Structures are given as structure tokens and as C-alpha cells.
Amino acid sequence: MSDLHKLPACPASLLEFPVCHARGGTSTGLILAREDLPEDEALVEELLRHLMGVPLAGEWPGNSQITGLGRGGPTSNKVFIVERRPGQTRMISTLAQLAAGKSTIDWSVNCGNMSAALPLYAWQRGWLSPEVNDGQIEIYNSNTQTTLRARLGFHAGRLLSDTRIPGVNGQFPGIDLFLDDPVGAKTGALFPTGQRIDLLQGIAATCIDVAVPMVIVRATDLGKTGQETPAQLDADPLFKERLLGLMVEGGLRMGLRRRDGGLLTAEELRRSETIPKICIVSPAREGGDIATRYFTPQNAHPSLAVSGGCCLAAACLAEGTVAQQLLAQPRQLSATRSEYPLAIENPAGILETLISARVHGGELSIDGAAYRRSAQILLQGRTPLYNASPELLQALL
């Protein structure tokens, strides 16, 4: 090996922290082991800001994150903290959602896309195997207090790399993710306002909570076709301001709460990077069941988050919702538990979902939702901490 490739070790004066950089679905971020983190939550947040390259205090408009591993939009600003406690067969995940220009970290939601990378991490840690548990593992998410069942594909003991998804070039390991009892992840109710249609600023909207709370509105009610690109939607400030207003009012009516249990204020909702989500819907044009443009909520998503996709799919099954009214072929639900596939068109292609549902006493019951994503480990290693506080350095020693 030439001298050019003999990389020196990091100077002893710089502490290095172990990270796993991964992609799950159409999101990227870091996976960190709980055992490596400080106990003090403030120091954990400082560490995440260093790792991702976001401001340590206040705001930094236009931050490119050139000093960290985060990249631009919210889909590449995710950190999962994971552990497996002694005597348990499931892993516990906690998501930190960061934003390029803000020091505030949101701990309130899960990410269905990035969750797809967790089974790969678990496989590398020896927490699952094709021989012992058929490549399956339970993932409990502490943010939403919900459990995913994840399954990696193996053949003859070898990991399969055979899955393509919209928005990702190439074939990678496929992960089947099953959401059990996904209703009311943040509010405790399927329809938190008690209605299937609410008028928000004069616009018909459905406020629903399946995997994630979301506001659904018709694209035409906001002067859009629903076929615009994410860039076109983000470039329309009047549309974005109106959409943000609907998101805030929807969040207030749903009674969304902070991590400490207090109700979110209008200003807190307006600044939120996570909840509620909002999407515009239109009739399908490419052979799917419905078309959508989804927001994270501040920015148009390049494809469709799987948690939001499952939420929208559930709304498609509920008679009288904004989404159900746009289906070319509305589903007829039975009183016994059945699985209903729904294909959702989005800017990157079609997201295939499977909703387990039934009608009981005239009321819709959602028992589960499933989707498939691909994932990959991008890099594993150690990241030097150049500007860590003395307190953080001491906690990590």
C-alpha cells in the first residue's frame, strides 16, 4: 500500500465517537448505540449537533452542514439511538430529528423509512439471524411507544439484496416492516377531532392519526393539480404559507402535545419539523389508487415517507374522508379482519402498502399496516469531535 493510503490515527487530543451511517428507504442518517452515549440528555443533544453539523445554539439560516454528517433536508437529518436490554429479544429505538438551520431537536416522532436500516444494524450486532429467528426482530420505538416487526430476507443463510424501491437506484437488502395497532400514535384516536371532514380556514380536510398524525387536503382546493414536482411546490411561497396555516390549525384541533405533555402552541406547530404531517391528494394517473404530494411538514418530500403513506392508505379506507372520495375504486370493507392493498403515487413512483382493517359496529378498525423498503449500511467508523465541550468530553471518556 502506498504512503498516500496509510491514513494516520486521529491525534490523541481529539476524541472519536463510533457511528453507523445508513440509508433506510429514502432517508439517511446515523445509528448510535445507547451504551456509547452520555447519561445527561443535554450532553446527548450536544453530541448529536456535533455529529450532524447543526447549530449548537439558536438558528443558522442557510447552514450547509459542511461540518457534519447531516445533509440539507429533513430526510437526511435523522439519528436513531438503539439498544437491546438484557433478557429481551427486541431492540429499542429512539429517533432524534434534526434540522440544518436549527439547534432544536425533535424527539416526538418515528421514521418509517429510516427504521428499515435498523434490522441491518441488528444483524451486524448479532441481535437477529436467519437460523434463530428467521431474520425477524421486534423494534420498539420510544418516541411513539409503538412496535414494528421487521423481517430481513435470507436465502441459505445469506442476506438477499434483491429489492428495488422508487427513489433509490439499484437493488439492496429488502426489509418488510409491519406496524401493529398503529392508530392514535400521538393522539390516541383514529380521527382526533372526532370528524372525518373538518373545515380548516374554509378548506375541507381530514385529520387522521395512523402511525403519524396528518392533515389531508385536496390539491385542487389549493389551486394545484397534485402532479407538481416537489421543487415546484416549494418554489410557491403563497401556497406554502397557506399549507402551513392548514397544518397549524389541524395540529391545534388534534390537540398535539410536546414531549413534556403540554399542548403544542400555534407558534410551536408553525416551527415543527415533524408533526403534524400534511399532504395534498389528487386522483391517480399512473395505475395507483391515489396520488399525493407529501410534506415533512416544512418541505415537500422527494417521494413519500412510509409512515405518512400508511396513514394516507388508512384514510382511503374510511368512508367520507377527503382521500376516500378521490379513489377510482373505493374499497368495500368486511366485518372480519382482511388485508387491503393500496398503491400511492408519489414523485418517485408508487408506494405499495397493505392495511389490515375491518368494520366493527359501523366503525372502522385498523389493526395493522405493512410496507417494504430497502436499506444499506453506508459507512461504519469513528467521527472525531473537534469542538466538544469539556463536559461532553469528560462524559465520553
Secondary structure, 3 states (H helix, E strand, C coil): CCHHHCCCCCCCCCEEEEEEEEEECCEEEEEEEHHHCCCCHHHHHHHHHHHHCCCCCCECCCCCCCCCCCCCCHHHCEEEEEECCCCCCCEEEEEEEEECCEEEEECCCCCCCHHHHHHHHHHHHCCCCHHHHCCEEEEEECCCCEEEEEEECEECCEECCCECCCCCCCCECEEEEEEECCECCCCCCCCCCCCCCEEECCEEEEEEEECCEEEEEEHHHHCCCCCCCHHHHHCCHHHHHHHHHHHHHHHHHHCCECCCCCECCHHHHHHCCCCCEEEEEECCCCCCCEEEEEECCCCECCCCCHHHHHHHHHHHHCCCCCCHHHCCCCCCCCCCCEEEEEEEEECCEEEEEEEEEEEECCEEEEEEEEEEEEEEEEEEEEEEECCCCHHHHHHHC
